[in-house]
Amino acid sequence: MTEFTEHTGRSGSDDVATGGTLASREPSMPIFVGNLAFTATEQDLRQLFEPYGVVDRINIITDRETGRPRGFGFVEMPDRTAARAAIAGLQGTELAGRVLNVDEAKLREPRREPSRARW
C-alpha cells in the first residue's frame, strides 16, 4: 500500500501529456483532503470528486487504536488533468460544515531504522 504525507503545499504545474497505451499510463494522482468532518464517508468524498472525473480509490485515515476517523484522507484519480481541476475546484469548499483543505499528496519518505537502545 502506498503511503502519503498530508500535502505538498504547492499546486502542481508539471503537466504531462496523457494518452498512449494502457501500459504507458501514469499512476493515479493522489490528492490529500484535510479538515474532514469525522462524519464524512467515502461516499461523500466520491460524490464531491466524481464531477471532475473518475475516482480510483478513496481512503479516509482512521486511528489504529480507536478506529475513529482522524480528519483527513486521500482520493486517487487516474487522470492528472481532472485531478488538478478537482484540487482547484474543491480547495476551500465546505463539506459537512467544515472547510476542506485539498492539495496534491506527496509520497511519504521512508522511515529510518530505529536506533539501538543505549542501555
Backbone as CSV, one residue per row, in Angstrom:
resi,resn,N_x,N_y,N_z,CA_x,CA_y,CA_z,C_x,C_y,C_z
1,MET,0.852,-1.179,0.000,0.000,0.000,0.000,0.889,1.230,0.000
2,THR,0.547,2.191,-0.822,1.293,3.435,-0.915,0.865,4.357,0.210
3,GLU,1.839,4.971,0.867,1.533,5.909,1.938,1.901,7.303,1.487
4,PHE,1.130,8.284,1.925,1.352,9.658,1.536,1.428,10.538,2.766
5,THR,2.157,11.636,2.631,2.125,12.642,3.684,0.907,13.500,3.449
6,GLU,0.700,14.505,4.269,-0.517,15.284,4.180,-0.656,16.022,2.865
7,HIS,0.291,16.843,2.465,0.207,17.534,1.187,1.515,18.222,0.872
8,THR,1.632,18.668,-0.379,2.876,19.280,-0.825,2.974,20.740,-0.462
9,GLY,1.841,21.413,-0.286,1.873,22.827,-0.010,2.070,23.667,-1.259
10,ARG,1.981,23.042,-2.421,2.107,23.775,-3.683,1.140,23.181,-4.681
11,SER,0.806,23.963,-5.690,-0.023,23.405,-6.740,0.895,22.940,-7.850
12,GLY,0.560,21.798,-8.407,1.417,21.222,-9.435,1.278,21.964,-10.749
13,SER,2.418,22.252,-11.369,2.382,22.893,-12.666,3.155,22.056,-13.674
14,ASP,3.448,20.818,-13.308,4.231,19.960,-14.179,3.310,19.077,-15.015
15,ASP,2.468,19.731,-15.847,1.524,18.995,-16.669,2.266,18.066,-17.608
16,VAL,1.756,16.871,-17.717,2.338,15.875,-18.589,1.256,15.449,-19.562
17,ALA,1.610,15.349,-20.823,0.625,14.927,-21.807,0.192,13.505,-21.503
18,THR,-1.101,13.269,-21.576,-1.603,11.924,-21.329,-2.002,11.300,-22.641
19,GLY,-2.139,10.013,-22.629,-2.514,9.292,-23.835,-1.575,8.131,-24.016
20,GLY,-1.661,7.489,-25.162,-0.800,6.360,-25.421,-1.460,5.072,-24.988
21,THR,-0.654,4.050,-24.846,-1.197,2.749,-24.498,-1.461,2.659,-23.011
22,LEU,-2.249,1.680,-22.651,-2.576,1.480,-21.246,-1.318,1.175,-20.442
23,ALA,-0.371,0.481,-21.032,0.859,0.123,-20.330,1.695,1.351,-19.991
24,SER,1.581,2.425,-20.783,2.387,3.613,-20.513,1.637,4.634,-19.661
25,ARG,0.457,4.294,-19.195,-0.348,5.217,-18.405,0.335,5.546,-17.082
26,GLU,0.279,6.816,-16.708,0.860,7.231,-15.438,0.027,6.680,-14.297
27,PRO,0.631,6.531,-13.128,-0.142,6.072,-11.970,-1.164,7.130,-11.560
28,SER,-2.148,6.693,-10.793,-3.171,7.614,-10.303,-2.531,8.742,-9.502
29,MET,-3.166,9.907,-9.565,-2.666,11.062,-8.817,-3.323,11.078,-7.440
30,PRO,-2.525,11.014,-6.385,-3.091,11.065,-5.032,-3.382,12.504,-4.606
31,ILE,-4.537,12.688,-4.008,-4.967,14.011,-3.556,-5.221,13.947,-2.048
32,PHE,-4.615,14.857,-1.322,-4.828,14.974,0.117,-6.101,15.781,0.352
33,VAL,-6.957,15.299,1.265,-8.165,16.023,1.650,-8.132,16.162,3.166
34,GLY,-7.944,17.379,3.649,-7.835,17.628,5.075,-9.010,18.401,5.627
35,ASN,-9.103,18.419,6.935,-10.164,19.082,7.690,-11.522,18.432,7.431
36,LEU,-11.499,17.110,7.259,-12.743,16.365,7.058,-13.520,16.277,8.365
37,ALA,-14.821,16.394,8.259,-15.670,16.154,9.427,-15.536,14.673,9.781
38,PHE,-15.619,14.358,11.055,-15.484,12.966,11.478,-16.639,12.106,10.985
39,THR,-17.715,12.742,10.523,-18.867,12.010,9.997,-18.782,11.793,8.490
40,ALA,-17.774,12.377,7.825,-17.638,12.246,6.372,-17.346,10.788,6.008
41,THR,-17.961,10.346,4.916,-17.785,8.963,4.459,-17.072,8.936,3.107
42,GLU,-16.651,7.742,2.696,-16.048,7.583,1.379,-17.044,7.988,0.299
43,GLN,-18.317,7.663,0.494,-19.351,8.040,-0.473,-19.468,9.561,-0.595
44,ASP,-19.356,10.275,0.530,-19.392,11.747,0.493,-18.261,12.282,-0.383
45,LEU,-17.059,11.742,-0.200,-15.909,12.198,-0.993,-16.070,11.816,-2.455
46,ARG,-16.574,10.628,-2.715,-16.793,10.194,-4.094,-17.754,11.164,-4.801
47,GLN,-18.848,11.518,-4.146,-19.820,12.439,-4.744,-19.208,13.815,-4.983
48,LEU,-18.289,14.217,-4.132,-17.636,15.510,-4.265,-16.651,15.524,-5.441
49,PHE,-15.887,14.439,-5.621,-14.826,14.400,-6.620,-15.269,13.910,-7.994
50,GLU,-16.284,13.047,-8.083,-16.657,12.460,-9.369,-17.099,13.458,-10.435
51,PRO,-17.674,14.615,-10.099,-17.981,15.566,-11.173,-16.732,16.024,-11.948
52,TYR,-15.544,15.863,-11.374,-14.301,16.261,-12.025,-13.691,15.130,-12.847
53,GLY,-14.091,13.892,-12.593,-13.543,12.764,-13.336,-13.639,11.474,-12.539
54,VAL,-13.034,10.435,-13.076,-13.069,9.110,-12.466,-12.258,9.102,-11.175
55,VAL,-12.801,8.455,-10.153,-12.112,8.296,-8.872,-11.715,6.829,-8.752
56,ASP,-10.417,6.569,-8.619,-9.922,5.197,-8.480,-10.131,4.656,-7.072
57,ARG,-9.750,5.459,-6.087,-9.733,4.954,-4.717,-9.907,6.096,-3.735
58,ILE,-10.541,5.802,-2.609,-10.710,6.765,-1.531,-10.270,6.086,-0.245
59,ASN,-9.505,6.797,0.566,-9.026,6.237,1.826,-9.129,7.303,2.911
60,ILE,-10.093,7.143,3.808,-10.210,8.043,4.955,-9.379,7.432,6.072
61,ILE,-8.427,8.182,6.589,-7.484,7.670,7.578,-8.152,7.592,8.951
62,THR,-7.949,6.449,9.607,-8.514,6.233,10.944,-7.406,5.958,11.945
63,ASP,-7.704,6.211,13.209,-6.771,5.943,14.296,-6.617,4.427,14.450
64,ARG,-5.399,3.946,14.587,-5.155,2.497,14.711,-5.795,1.899,15.949
65,GLU,-5.749,2.627,17.042,-6.247,2.079,18.307,-7.755,2.197,18.463
66,THR,-8.318,3.339,18.089,-9.749,3.551,18.321,-10.604,3.270,17.096
67,GLY,-10.002,3.315,15.892,-10.761,3.118,14.666,-11.546,4.350,14.239
68,ARG,-11.444,5.434,15.003,-12.168,6.661,14.661,-11.415,7.441,13.579
69,PRO,-12.159,8.171,12.725,-11.506,8.972,11.680,-10.589,10.029,12.287
70,ARG,-9.489,10.326,11.568,-8.518,11.312,12.047,-8.712,12.679,11.413
71,GLY,-9.696,12.823,10.509,-9.993,14.128,9.940,-9.310,14.423,8.615
72,PHE,-8.692,13.398,8.012,-8.112,13.596,6.687,-8.129,12.281,5.925
73,GLY,-7.920,12.385,4.625,-7.913,11.191,3.792,-7.279,11.485,2.447
74,PHE,-7.368,10.502,1.548,-6.765,10.615,0.227,-7.738,10.118,-0.823
75,VAL,-7.726,10.787,-1.964,-8.521,10.398,-3.121,-7.531,10.211,-4.259
76,GLU,-7.663,9.116,-5.016,-6.789,8.887,-6.164,-7.614,8.964,-7.441
77,MET,-7.124,9.773,-8.383,-7.778,9.936,-9.679,-6.776,9.575,-10.778
78,PRO,-7.191,8.773,-11.794,-6.261,8.340,-12.829,-5.861,9.437,-13.813
79,ASP,-6.705,10.423,-14.016,-6.438,11.496,-14.965,-5.870,12.699,-14.200
80,ARG,-4.596,13.010,-14.457,-3.929,14.081,-13.717,-4.565,15.452,-13.989
81,THR,-5.062,15.670,-15.196,-5.716,16.939,-15.514,-7.006,17.073,-14.715
82,ALA,-7.786,16.007,-14.641,-9.025,16.016,-13.858,-8.710,16.188,-12.371
83,ALA,-7.632,15.540,-11.916,-7.245,15.651,-10.507,-6.866,17.091,-10.160
84,ARG,-6.118,17.736,-11.038,-5.741,19.134,-10.788,-6.967,20.038,-10.809
85,ALA,-7.920,19.741,-11.695,-9.163,20.521,-11.741,-9.949,20.329,-10.447
86,ALA,-9.964,19.097,-9.928,-10.659,18.818,-8.663,-9.997,19.572,-7.513
87,ILE,-8.674,19.580,-7.487,-7.952,20.306,-6.432,-8.316,21.790,-6.490
88,ALA,-8.251,22.367,-7.680,-8.558,23.792,-7.837,-10.013,24.085,-7.503
89,GLY,-10.918,23.199,-7.906,-12.332,23.438,-7.695,-12.821,23.171,-6.289
90,LEU,-12.135,22.283,-5.564,-12.624,21.875,-4.246,-11.875,22.497,-3.072
91,GLN,-10.688,23.059,-3.310,-9.944,23.713,-2.238,-10.801,24.818,-1.632
92,GLY,-11.030,24.755,-0.332,-11.790,25.785,0.357,-13.297,25.586,0.345
93,THR,-13.767,24.502,-0.292,-15.212,24.250,-0.280,-15.610,23.605,1.046
94,GLU,-16.894,23.602,1.308,-17.394,23.089,2.578,-18.034,21.715,2.398
95,LEU,-17.765,20.829,3.346,-18.401,19.507,3.396,-18.740,19.239,4.853
96,ALA,-19.991,18.987,5.111,-20.476,18.679,6.469,-20.057,19.754,7.483
97,GLY,-20.121,21.014,7.045,-19.835,22.118,7.954,-18.371,22.438,8.157
98,ARG,-17.473,21.791,7.409,-16.028,22.049,7.543,-15.462,22.496,6.201
99,VAL,-14.561,23.477,6.233,-13.909,23.959,5.017,-12.741,23.021,4.712
100,LEU,-12.770,22.426,3.517,-11.767,21.423,3.152,-10.447,22.038,2.710
101,ASN,-9.366,21.317,3.019,-8.031,21.622,2.532,-7.711,20.526,1.519
102,VAL,-7.639,20.883,0.232,-7.436,19.901,-0.836,-6.158,20.267,-1.574
103,ASP,-5.237,19.298,-1.703,-3.956,19.557,-2.352,-3.375,18.252,-2.868
104,GLU,-2.398,18.354,-3.754,-1.723,17.159,-4.248,-0.952,16.524,-3.099
105,ALA,-1.120,15.217,-2.943,-0.393,14.499,-1.887,1.039,14.252,-2.336
106,LYS,1.919,14.126,-1.357,3.324,13.864,-1.626,3.655,12.490,-1.039
107,LEU,4.446,11.710,-1.751,4.839,10.398,-1.231,5.565,10.551,0.087
108,ARG,5.257,9.665,0.999,5.879,9.687,2.321,7.315,9.198,2.216
109,GLU,8.183,9.885,2.924,9.586,9.476,2.967,9.692,8.165,3.741
110,PRO,10.599,7.270,3.330,10.758,6.015,4.080,11.205,6.293,5.515
111,ARG,10.718,5.490,6.423,11.101,5.662,7.828,12.514,5.141,8.052
112,ARG,13.207,5.805,8.970,14.551,5.350,9.315,14.430,4.136,10.224
113,GLU,15.470,3.349,10.217,15.530,2.218,11.146,15.675,2.781,12.551
114,PRO,14.994,2.208,13.528,15.153,2.714,14.902,16.591,2.539,15.373
115,SER,17.055,3.509,16.125,18.422,3.400,16.631,18.471,2.383,17.757
116,ARG,19.654,1.873,18.021,19.803,0.875,19.097,19.552,1.501,20.450
117,ALA,19.080,0.708,21.357,18.892,1.180,22.725,20.259,1.524,23.314
118,ARG,20.301,2.531,24.135,21.585,2.994,24.676,21.891,2.398,26.029
119,TRP,21.080,1.540,26.533,21.343,0.971,27.848,21.507,-0.502,27.810
